Amino acid sequence: MCELCSGISRRVFLGTTAALSTGLILADEPSPNTSAPAAAKEWDLQPPVKVYVVYLGHGAGWPGLKYNTKEAVEQVFRPYVSELQKKFSDVELIGGDHIPNNVDAVKNILEKIAEVGAEAILLVHLSMGSAASFSIFAASGLPVALYAQPYSGHEWIYLPYIQQAGEKIIIGASRDINEIERLVCLLRVPAKMKKAKMIMVGRPGCASGTPEACDYAKVKAKFGTEVVHITPAEFVEIHNTIPEAEAIAEAESYWLKPAKEIIEPTRDEIIKSCKTYFALKKLMKEHGAVALAMKCLGGIPIDVLGYPCLGFSRLLDDGAIGACEADMDSTLSMMMFLFARNKPGFITDPVIDTATNSVIHAHCVSATKMAGPESERLPFIIRSHLEDEKGASLKVIVDRDLGKEVTWVKLAHNDTLLAATGILREDFDSGIQGCRTKMVAEVTSSTAREILSKWGGNVVGKDMMTLLHRVLFYGNHLDDFRDIAQLMGLKFMVEGKDWA
């Protein structure tokens, strides 16, 4: 079930004979709102993504002559989709045509879908029909998600072959009707990436990551995402426009009072960081950008700006993206997942620990709301940046989240997503080694030894920065990233298992 999904009222769902006859189920526990949280909505200026809903199949020998597809649509699926629409502020569920499962009907509905400017297609498979239907939908060029309840038909057997041909189609095969919500969450990613903007702050050529991600024209061609480059001097000019009083108020309310402890940084250093946060936010607002990356280590005048660590954390808490070290691969990965799940990512320098079958994820900046903008903040200590003992950065403490599943990913060359999963086991801090925030994840998708031996999957590259960084997200999202890769035309690999 989608972690952003909220279970539709059981009264709406189970209140009809048709609903009971489907065999579909709902999770007992509702989950957070699918819509972008209030804190994140100020960053999302895009119009809603238009997803065209099609109910496919009028009845056949399979799933059974007594199964009434019209009743299933009218009494189960339409009410569910209607309730679902209320939860999405950034998706418009349109259409809702119930068509026969044959080639002519599919071609006709695709003409209608093109006329209304839909950006994605959601198929609800009801009964068996033409084996070519899914292929025709997939060949439309739009991202397609197929919900197949058990016994809806046998056409699902062709999906792997359609996917291997490179078509942007995914499937949710489940008796849990909330799988539809997960599919809709993912369908919005390609359209949002296509209209998104990100900012890079640093000297020309400062971008780091795989070569294709550092080429802004190639990023635009692949994802549609526009990268706006801002020089350090231009950023300092924006920084000079921020009122001191505004930075002081932010420092007091968001950092100084809630901090569990403040060790190295002075109050003035923290205020300086808050002034940089407002400059970051002002710059992003002026350009309509949801993400910003910066060449922070050795690329900006920290005597004027301080380090941006606190500002990045604040952006991540608010439902936007602040990314360090000008890392394009990580920034693009974070954008995809923000659009899918409204959750922040934690850029990390991973360390392998075979003694505990773990990957230690460490860095000097992390969101304090790793579960999303509406979640409770994690405890934190304000410290200096570990590598040079300057500025203000964060030690975010994750003790209360031990036992939670996590996923870490790497986008490489704009064409491959590597992903792995684990379980948070400890907040391991040796004191003087490693970056300030440390999240230790016991590996579950393979083993620490396998990840060590297959690091990068032979697809990433050979320089340290490109090989090193990963982005960690709360939750087990291996299937989500597999599906995002399919919708975005990317290859998918499980790091530690797959080797190119």
HELIX and SHEET records of a PDB file:
HELIX    1   1 ARG A   10  LEU A   14  1                                   5    
HELIX    2   2 THR A   17  THR A   22  1                                   6    
HELIX    3   3 ALA A   38  LYS A   41  1                                   4    
HELIX    4   4 THR A   69  ALA A   72  1                                   4    
HELIX    5   5 VAL A   73  PHE A   77  3                                   5    
HELIX    6   6 ARG A   78  GLN A   85  1                                   8    
HELIX    7   7 VAL A  103  GLU A  115  1                                  13    
HELIX    8   8 SER A  133  ALA A  138  1                                   6    
HELIX    9   9 GLU A  155  TYR A  158  5                                   4    
HELIX   10  10 LEU A  159  GLN A  164  1                                   6    
HELIX   11  11 GLU A  179  LYS A  195  1                                  17    
HELIX   12  12 PRO A  211  CYS A  214  1                                   4    
HELIX   13  13 TYR A  216  PHE A  223  1                                   8    
HELIX   14  14 PRO A  232  HIS A  239  1                                   8    
HELIX   15  15 GLU A  244  GLU A  250  1                                   7    
HELIX   16  16 ALA A  251  LEU A  256  3                                   6    
HELIX   17  17 ARG A  267  HIS A  287  1                                  21    
HELIX   18  18 ILE A  302  LEU A  305  1                                   4    
HELIX   19  19 CYS A  309  ASP A  317  1                                   9    
HELIX   20  20 MET A  328  ARG A  341  1                                  14    
HELIX   21  21 THR A  354  THR A  356  5                                   3    
HELIX   22  22 ASP A  399  ASP A  401  5                                   3    
HELIX   23  23 ALA A  448  SER A  453  1                                   6    
HELIX   24  24 TRP A  455  ASN A  458  5                                   4    
HELIX   25  25 MET A  464  LEU A  468  1                                   5    
HELIX   26  26 LEU A  478  LEU A  487  1                                  10    
SHEET    1   A 5 VAL A  91  ILE A  99  0                                        
SHEET    2   A 5 VAL A  49  LEU A  56  1                                        
SHEET    3   A 5 ALA A 120  HIS A 125  1                                        
SHEET    4   A 5 VAL A 144  ALA A 148  1                                        
SHEET    5   A 5 ILE A 169  ALA A 173  1                                        
SHEET    1   B 4 GLU A 226  ILE A 230  0                                        
SHEET    2   B 4 LYS A 197  VAL A 201  1                                        
SHEET    3   B 4 ALA A 291  MET A 294  1                                        
SHEET    4   B 4 ILE A 321  ALA A 323  1                                        
SHEET    1   C 3 GLU A 261  ILE A 262  0                                        
SHEET    2   C 3 PHE A 380  HIS A 385  1                                        
SHEET    3   C 3 LYS A 390  VAL A 396 -1                                        
SHEET    1   D 7 LYS A 491  VAL A 494  0                                        
SHEET    2   D 7 THR A 416  GLU A 426  1                                        
SHEET    3   D 7 GLU A 405  ALA A 412 -1                                        
SHEET    4   D 7 ARG A 470  TYR A 474 -1                                        
SHEET    5   D 7 PHE A 346  ASP A 353 -1                                        
SHEET    6   D 7 SER A 358  HIS A 363 -1                                        
SHEET    7   D 7 THR A 437  VAL A 443 -1                                        
END                                                                             
